[in-house]
Amino acid sequence: GKIVPPKREILKDISLSFFPGAKIGVLGLNGSGKSTLLKIIRRNEFS
């Protein structure tokens, strides 16, 4: 999983599935990792 100070695990063994063309929303507090999650998803899409 991803570890951030102070060694707090925030992602571990997650699985996401979306239908082609589906619109999704990511909600959370400022600094909770929304943009990071979307960057991870996008990176995996093209790998």
Phi and psi restraints in degrees (value plus and minus 20) as a CYANA .aco file:
   2 LYS   PHI    -106.7   -66.7
   2 LYS   PSI     112.0   152.0
   3 ILE   PHI    -134.4   -94.4
   3 ILE   PSI     112.4   152.4
   4 VAL   PHI    -146.2  -106.2
   4 VAL   PSI     133.7   173.7
   5 PRO   PHI     -76.4   -36.4
   5 PRO   PSI     124.1   164.1
   6 PRO   PHI    -109.2   -69.2
   6 PRO   PSI      58.4    98.4
   7 LYS   PHI      36.5    76.5
   7 LYS   PSI      26.5    66.5
   8 ARG   PHI    -122.6   -82.6
   8 ARG   PSI      96.5   136.5
   9 GLU   PHI     -95.2   -55.2
   9 GLU   PSI     109.3   149.3
  10 ILE   PHI    -135.7   -95.7
  10 ILE   PSI     -42.6    -2.6
  11 LEU   PHI    -153.0  -113.0
  11 LEU   PSI     109.5   149.5
  12 LYS   PHI    -175.2  -135.2
  12 LYS   PSI     105.8   145.8
  13 ASP   PHI      29.4    69.4
  13 ASP   PSI      34.4    74.4
  14 ILE   PHI    -119.3   -79.3
  14 ILE   PSI     134.6   174.6
  15 SER   PHI    -159.7  -119.7
  15 SER   PSI     109.0   149.0
  16 LEU   PHI    -145.9  -105.9
  16 LEU   PSI     120.0   160.0
  17 SER   PHI    -153.4  -113.4
  17 SER   PSI     118.8   158.8
  18 PHE   PHI    -155.3  -115.3
  18 PHE   PSI     126.2   166.2
  19 PHE   PHI     -96.5   -56.5
  19 PHE   PSI     125.6   165.6
  20 PRO   PHI     -75.1   -35.1
  20 PRO   PSI     112.1   152.1
  21 GLY   PHI      60.5   100.5
  21 GLY   PSI     -19.8    20.2
  22 ALA   PHI     -87.7   -47.7
  22 ALA   PSI     126.2   166.2
  23 LYS   PHI    -122.5   -82.5
  23 LYS   PSI     110.8   150.8
  24 ILE   PHI    -143.7  -103.7
  24 ILE   PSI     141.6   181.6
  25 GLY   PHI    -148.1  -108.1
  25 GLY   PSI     125.5   165.5
  26 VAL   PHI    -140.9  -100.9
  26 VAL   PSI      98.2   138.2
  27 LEU   PHI    -133.7   -93.7
  27 LEU   PSI     124.7   164.7
  28 GLY   PHI     153.1   193.1
  28 GLY   PSI     147.7   187.7
  29 LEU   PHI     -89.1   -49.1
  29 LEU   PSI     141.8   181.8
  30 ASN   PHI     -76.3   -36.3
  30 ASN   PSI     114.3   154.3
  31 GLY   PHI      58.1    98.1
  31 GLY   PSI      -9.6    30.4
  32 SER   PHI    -106.4   -66.4
  32 SER   PSI     -26.5    13.5
  33 GLY   PHI      85.0   125.0
  33 GLY   PSI      -3.0    37.0
  34 LYS   PHI     -79.9   -39.9
  34 LYS   PSI     -70.8   -30.8
  35 SER   PHI     -84.1   -44.1
  35 SER   PSI     -59.3   -19.3
  36 THR   PHI     -82.4   -42.4
  36 THR   PSI     -64.0   -24.0
  37 LEU   PHI     -80.5   -40.5
  37 LEU   PSI     -64.7   -24.7
  38 LEU   PHI     -85.7   -45.7
  38 LEU   PSI     -56.3   -16.3
  39 LYS   PHI     -84.7   -44.7
  39 LYS   PSI     -60.6   -20.6
  40 ILE   PHI     -83.3   -43.3
  40 ILE   PSI     -65.0   -25.0
  41 ILE   PHI     -81.1   -41.1
  41 ILE   PSI     -66.1   -26.1
  42 ARG   PHI     -84.1   -44.1
  42 ARG   PSI     -61.5   -21.5
  43 ARG   PHI     -80.7   -40.7
  43 ARG   PSI     -61.5   -21.5
  44 ASN   PHI     -91.1   -51.1
  44 ASN   PSI     -47.5    -7.5
  45 GLU   PHI     -82.9   -42.9
  45 GLU   PSI     -55.7   -15.7
  46 PHE   PHI    -125.8   -85.8
  46 PHE   PSI     -10.2    29.8
